[in-house]
């Protein structure tokens, strides 16, 4: 499998990209979403029961449909990063990145020595051995190759935001509002003045250094999508498979109920 850097280049150029989140682990659902026109899809390992084996299958389904796949990890785990990269993922989304060292560790785990510390193996990403040279070249340039997105979801990360976002190899960031609010002692209080103040600070720091800011719109709400785009977010995850399925199903049942007596 020879990878291209189309998505990476779009992100680096500040172009708007829209993706979505995979949580159900169904190859059929992933194939449907892959054909919907998204720029990328994320296989979520952090808040699902998806195994590393199933993640590999989903990566294959997504990419055979012509869509770049990313994996949201359970943590900043070098062994897990190595395995999903070997499975053929285009990149990773790393939760709870709170320091410069956290960011540097994540980047290093996606690349071989001497620019990283990822262990070398022959798997799907390397064409099972036939495309190793291609993969070696793809991952070797810090300005191309694997995509690394960090999640800013703790007040400590906000304090270290400039240092995190200026680490070479970090392509974008996404705010995790629930965990961030919890770390501030105001769980889920997104209208709290202190939370709004912190969000403004995050956006300002990101804009000042030209970082690509991301957002995950959990509900399939096109108005919220438009708001995010108008606010300047350029790496946007639009909803998640289970919420799209649930909202669509309930809307149909609700409409049908109007005709029941």
The 8 nearest C-alpha neighbors of each residue, nearest first, counted from 0:
[[1, 126, 2, 124, 125, 130, 123, 87],
 [2, 0, 133, 3, 134, 130, 126, 124],
 [3, 1, 0, 4, 137, 134, 89, 133],
 [2, 4, 5, 1, 6, 137, 144, 7],
 [3, 5, 7, 6, 8, 143, 144, 2],
 [6, 4, 8, 7, 3, 9, 10, 2],
 [7, 5, 9, 8, 4, 10, 67, 38],
 [8, 6, 4, 10, 9, 5, 11, 146],
 [9, 7, 11, 5, 10, 6, 4, 12],
 [10, 8, 6, 14, 12, 7, 11, 5],
 [9, 11, 13, 7, 8, 12, 14, 6],
 [10, 12, 8, 13, 9, 7, 170, 14],
 [13, 11, 9, 10, 14, 8, 7, 15],
 [14, 12, 10, 11, 9, 15, 233, 211],
 [15, 13, 9, 12, 10, 16, 233, 11],
 [14, 16, 233, 234, 13, 17, 10, 9],
 [17, 15, 234, 38, 233, 14, 235, 18],
 [18, 16, 235, 38, 37, 236, 234, 237],
 [19, 17, 39, 236, 37, 40, 38, 237],
 [18, 20, 236, 237, 40, 239, 238, 41],
 [19, 21, 239, 41, 40, 240, 42, 238],
 [22, 20, 42, 240, 41, 43, 239, 23],
 [21, 23, 43, 24, 47, 240, 20, 42],
 [24, 22, 25, 21, 241, 240, 47, 49],
 [23, 25, 22, 49, 26, 21, 53, 57],
 [24, 26, 28, 27, 23, 29, 57, 22],
 [27, 25, 29, 28, 57, 30, 24, 60],
 [28, 26, 30, 25, 29, 31, 32, 60],
 [29, 27, 31, 25, 30, 26, 32, 240],
 [30, 28, 26, 32, 31, 27, 33, 25],
 [29, 31, 33, 27, 28, 32, 26, 60],
 [30, 32, 28, 34, 29, 33, 27, 35],
 [33, 31, 35, 29, 34, 30, 28, 37],
 [34, 32, 30, 31, 35, 61, 29, 64],
 [33, 35, 32, 31, 36, 30, 64, 37],
 [36, 34, 32, 33, 37, 31, 30, 38],
 [37, 35, 34, 38, 33, 32, 66, 39],
 [36, 38, 18, 39, 17, 35, 33, 40],
 [37, 39, 18, 17, 16, 36, 66, 40],
 [40, 38, 18, 67, 37, 66, 68, 41],
 [39, 41, 19, 68, 18, 20, 69, 67],
 [42, 40, 69, 20, 70, 21, 68, 43],
 [41, 43, 70, 21, 71, 69, 20, 44],
 [44, 42, 71, 22, 45, 21, 70, 41],
 [43, 45, 72, 47, 73, 71, 49, 46],
 [46, 44, 73, 72, 43, 47, 71, 74],
 [45, 47, 44, 43, 48, 73, 22, 49],
 [48, 46, 49, 44, 45, 22, 43, 23],
 [47, 49, 50, 44, 46, 45, 24, 22],
 [50, 48, 47, 44, 24, 53, 54, 51],
 [51, 49, 53, 52, 54, 48, 44, 47],
 [50, 52, 54, 53, 55, 49, 83, 82],
 [53, 51, 55, 50, 54, 56, 49, 57],
 [52, 54, 56, 50, 55, 51, 49, 57],
 [55, 53, 51, 57, 52, 56, 50, 58],
 [54, 56, 58, 52, 53, 86, 57, 59],
 [55, 57, 53, 59, 54, 58, 60, 52],
 [58, 56, 60, 54, 59, 55, 26, 61],
 [59, 57, 55, 61, 56, 60, 68, 54],
 [58, 60, 56, 57, 62, 61, 63, 55],
 [61, 59, 57, 63, 58, 62, 56, 30],
 [62, 60, 58, 64, 59, 63, 66, 33],
 [61, 63, 65, 66, 64, 59, 60, 67],
 [64, 62, 65, 60, 61, 59, 66, 58],
 [63, 65, 62, 61, 66, 33, 60, 34],
 [66, 64, 62, 63, 67, 61, 33, 34],
 [65, 67, 62, 39, 61, 64, 33, 68],
 [68, 66, 39, 62, 89, 40, 65, 69],
 [67, 69, 40, 88, 89, 39, 41, 58],
 [68, 70, 41, 90, 91, 88, 89, 40],
 [69, 71, 42, 91, 41, 92, 72, 43],
 [72, 70, 92, 43, 44, 91, 93, 42],
 [71, 73, 74, 44, 45, 93, 70, 92],
 [72, 74, 45, 44, 71, 94, 75, 46],
 [75, 73, 72, 76, 94, 93, 95, 45],
 [74, 76, 93, 105, 77, 94, 72, 73],
 [75, 77, 74, 79, 78, 80, 73, 72],
 [78, 76, 80, 108, 79, 81, 75, 105],
 [77, 79, 81, 80, 76, 82, 108, 117],
 [80, 78, 82, 76, 81, 77, 83, 72],
 [81, 79, 77, 83, 78, 82, 84, 76],
 [82, 80, 78, 84, 79, 83, 85, 117],
 [81, 83, 85, 79, 84, 80, 86, 78],
 [84, 82, 86, 85, 80, 81, 88, 79],
 [83, 85, 88, 81, 87, 86, 82, 80],
 [84, 86, 124, 82, 87, 83, 122, 81],
 [87, 85, 83, 84, 123, 55, 124, 88],
 [86, 88, 124, 84, 85, 123, 89, 83],
 [89, 87, 84, 68, 90, 69, 83, 86],
 [90, 88, 68, 145, 69, 67, 146, 87],
 [89, 91, 146, 145, 69, 88, 147, 70],
 [90, 92, 70, 147, 69, 71, 93, 148],
 [91, 93, 71, 148, 149, 70, 147, 72],
 [92, 94, 149, 72, 150, 75, 71, 91],
 [95, 93, 150, 74, 96, 149, 92, 75],
 [96, 94, 97, 150, 152, 151, 93, 153],
 [95, 97, 101, 94, 150, 98, 149, 151],
 [96, 98, 156, 155, 95, 101, 153, 159],
 [99, 97, 101, 100, 159, 163, 96, 156],
 [98, 100, 163, 102, 101, 162, 103, 166],
 [99, 101, 103, 98, 102, 104, 163, 97],
 [102, 100, 98, 104, 99, 96, 103, 105],
 [101, 103, 99, 105, 100, 104, 163, 96],
 [104, 102, 100, 106, 105, 101, 107, 99],
 [103, 105, 107, 101, 102, 106, 100, 108],
 [104, 106, 102, 108, 103, 107, 75, 101],
 [107, 105, 103, 108, 104, 109, 168, 102],
 [106, 108, 115, 104, 109, 105, 110, 116],
 [107, 109, 117, 105, 77, 106, 116, 110],
 [110, 108, 107, 106, 117, 145, 81, 80],
 [111, 109, 115, 117, 107, 108, 138, 116],
 [110, 112, 117, 115, 116, 113, 114, 118],
 [113, 111, 115, 114, 116, 110, 117, 118],
 [112, 114, 115, 111, 116, 110, 139, 107],
 [115, 113, 112, 111, 110, 107, 116, 139],
 [116, 114, 107, 112, 110, 111, 113, 117],
 [115, 117, 112, 111, 107, 108, 110, 118],
 [118, 116, 111, 108, 110, 109, 115, 81],
 [117, 119, 116, 111, 120, 81, 112, 108],
 [120, 118, 117, 111, 121, 81, 85, 112],
 [121, 119, 122, 118, 85, 125, 128, 127],
 [120, 122, 127, 128, 125, 119, 123, 131],
 [121, 123, 127, 125, 124, 85, 120, 126],
 [122, 124, 126, 127, 86, 125, 87, 85],
 [125, 123, 87, 85, 126, 122, 86, 0],
 [124, 126, 131, 130, 127, 123, 128, 122],
 [125, 127, 130, 123, 129, 128, 0, 124],
 [128, 126, 122, 121, 123, 125, 129, 124],
 [127, 129, 121, 126, 125, 131, 130, 122],
 [128, 130, 126, 127, 131, 125, 132, 121],
 [131, 129, 126, 125, 133, 132, 128, 134],
 [130, 132, 125, 134, 133, 128, 129, 135],
 [133, 131, 135, 134, 130, 136, 125, 129],
 [134, 132, 136, 130, 135, 131, 137, 1],
 [133, 135, 137, 131, 136, 132, 125, 138],
 [136, 134, 132, 133, 137, 138, 131, 139],
 [135, 137, 133, 139, 134, 138, 132, 140],
 [138, 136, 134, 144, 135, 139, 133, 140],
 [139, 137, 144, 135, 136, 110, 140, 145],
 [138, 140, 136, 137, 135, 141, 110, 144],
 [141, 139, 143, 142, 138, 144, 137, 136],
 [140, 142, 143, 168, 139, 144, 167, 138],
 [143, 141, 140, 168, 144, 167, 7, 139],
 [144, 142, 140, 141, 4, 7, 145, 137],
 [143, 145, 138, 137, 140, 4, 146, 141],
 [146, 144, 90, 89, 138, 147, 109, 143],
 [145, 147, 90, 89, 91, 170, 7, 144],
 [146, 148, 91, 169, 170, 90, 92, 145],
 [147, 149, 92, 171, 172, 170, 169, 93],
 [150, 148, 172, 93, 92, 96, 173, 94],
 [149, 151, 173, 94, 172, 174, 93, 95],
 [150, 152, 174, 156, 175, 173, 153, 96],
 [151, 153, 179, 175, 178, 174, 95, 150],
 [154, 152, 179, 156, 155, 182, 151, 178],
 [153, 155, 157, 156, 182, 179, 183, 158],
 [156, 154, 158, 153, 157, 97, 159, 98],
 [157, 155, 97, 159, 153, 154, 158, 160],
 [156, 158, 160, 154, 159, 155, 201, 153],
 [157, 159, 155, 156, 160, 154, 161, 97],
 [160, 158, 156, 157, 162, 161, 98, 163],
 [159, 161, 157, 163, 162, 156, 158, 164],
 [160, 162, 164, 163, 159, 165, 204, 205],
 [161, 163, 99, 160, 165, 159, 164, 166],
 [164, 162, 99, 160, 161, 165, 166, 102],
 [163, 165, 161, 166, 162, 160, 169, 210],
 [164, 166, 162, 163, 161, 167, 169, 208],
 [165, 167, 164, 163, 169, 168, 103, 162],
 [168, 166, 169, 165, 141, 103, 106, 142],
 [167, 169, 141, 106, 170, 166, 147, 142],
 [170, 168, 147, 167, 166, 171, 148, 164],
 [169, 171, 147, 148, 168, 146, 11, 211],
 [172, 170, 211, 148, 212, 169, 210, 149],
 [171, 173, 149, 148, 212, 213, 150, 211],
 [172, 174, 213, 150, 214, 151, 212, 149],
 [173, 175, 151, 150, 152, 176, 214, 172],
 [174, 176, 152, 177, 178, 151, 179, 150],
 [177, 175, 179, 178, 174, 180, 152, 189],
 [178, 176, 180, 179, 187, 175, 181, 186],
 [179, 177, 181, 152, 180, 176, 175, 182],
 [180, 178, 152, 153, 176, 182, 181, 177],
 [179, 181, 186, 183, 185, 177, 182, 178],
 [182, 180, 186, 178, 184, 183, 179, 185],
 [181, 183, 179, 180, 184, 153, 154, 178],
 [184, 182, 180, 181, 185, 154, 179, 186],
 [183, 185, 181, 182, 186, 180, 179, 188],
 [184, 186, 180, 181, 183, 188, 187, 182],
 [187, 185, 181, 180, 188, 184, 177, 183],
 [186, 188, 177, 189, 180, 185, 181, 176],
 [189, 187, 191, 190, 186, 185, 180, 194],
 [188, 190, 191, 187, 194, 195, 180, 176],
 [189, 191, 188, 192, 195, 194, 193, 187],
 [190, 192, 194, 188, 189, 193, 195, 185],
 [193, 191, 195, 194, 196, 190, 189, 197],
 [194, 192, 196, 195, 191, 197, 190, 183],
 [195, 193, 197, 191, 196, 192, 189, 198],
 [196, 194, 198, 192, 193, 197, 199, 191],
 [195, 197, 193, 199, 194, 198, 192, 200],
 [196, 198, 200, 194, 199, 195, 201, 193],
 [199, 197, 201, 195, 200, 196, 194, 202],
 [200, 198, 196, 202, 197, 201, 203, 195],
 [199, 201, 197, 203, 198, 202, 204, 196],
 [202, 200, 198, 204, 199, 203, 205, 197],
 [201, 203, 205, 199, 200, 204, 206, 198],
 [204, 202, 200, 206, 205, 201, 207, 199],
 [205, 203, 207, 201, 206, 202, 200, 208],
 [204, 206, 210, 202, 203, 207, 208, 209],
 [205, 207, 209, 203, 204, 208, 202, 210],
 [208, 206, 204, 205, 209, 203, 210, 202],
 [209, 207, 206, 205, 210, 204, 165, 161],
 [208, 210, 206, 207, 205, 211, 204, 13],
 [209, 211, 205, 208, 206, 212, 171, 164],
 [212, 210, 171, 233, 172, 209, 13, 213],
 [213, 211, 172, 232, 171, 233, 210, 173],
 [214, 212, 234, 173, 235, 232, 172, 233],
 [213, 215, 235, 173, 236, 216, 174, 234],
 [214, 216, 236, 217, 235, 237, 238, 213],
 [217, 215, 237, 238, 218, 236, 214, 224],
 [216, 218, 238, 215, 239, 219, 237, 242],
 [217, 219, 238, 220, 216, 242, 243, 239],
 [220, 218, 238, 243, 221, 217, 237, 242],
 [219, 221, 223, 222, 218, 224, 216, 238],
 [220, 222, 224, 223, 225, 219, 226, 237],
 [223, 221, 225, 224, 220, 226, 227, 219],
 [224, 222, 226, 221, 225, 220, 227, 216],
 [223, 225, 221, 227, 222, 226, 228, 220],
 [224, 226, 222, 228, 223, 227, 229, 221],
 [227, 225, 223, 229, 224, 228, 230, 222],
 [228, 226, 230, 224, 225, 229, 232, 223],
 [227, 229, 225, 232, 231, 230, 226, 224],
 [228, 230, 226, 231, 227, 225, 232, 224],
 [231, 229, 227, 228, 232, 226, 225, 233],
 [230, 232, 228, 229, 233, 227, 212, 226],
 [233, 231, 228, 212, 213, 227, 230, 234],
 [232, 234, 15, 235, 213, 16, 212, 231],
 [235, 233, 213, 16, 232, 212, 15, 17],
 [236, 234, 214, 17, 213, 215, 233, 237],
 [235, 237, 215, 19, 18, 17, 216, 238],
 [236, 238, 19, 216, 18, 235, 215, 17],
 [237, 239, 217, 219, 218, 216, 19, 236],
 [240, 238, 20, 242, 241, 19, 21, 217],
 [239, 241, 243, 242, 21, 244, 20, 22],
 [242, 240, 244, 243, 239, 245, 23, 22],
 [243, 241, 245, 244, 239, 240, 246, 218],
 [244, 242, 240, 246, 241, 245, 219, 247],
 [243, 245, 241, 247, 242, 246, 248, 240],
 [244, 246, 242, 248, 247, 243, 241, 249],
 [247, 245, 249, 243, 248, 244, 242, 250],
 [246, 248, 250, 244, 245, 249, 243, 251],
 [247, 249, 245, 251, 250, 246, 244, 252],
 [250, 248, 252, 246, 251, 247, 253, 245],
 [251, 249, 253, 247, 248, 252, 246, 254],
 [250, 252, 254, 248, 249, 253, 255, 247],
 [251, 253, 249, 255, 254, 250, 256, 248],
 [254, 252, 250, 256, 251, 255, 249, 257],
 [255, 253, 251, 256, 252, 257, 250, 258],
 [254, 256, 252, 257, 253, 258, 251, 259],
 [255, 257, 259, 253, 258, 254, 252, 260],
 [258, 256, 255, 254, 259, 253, 260, 252],
 [257, 259, 256, 255, 260, 254, 253, 252],
 [260, 258, 256, 257, 255, 254, 253, 252],
 [259, 258, 257, 256, 255, 254, 253, 252]]
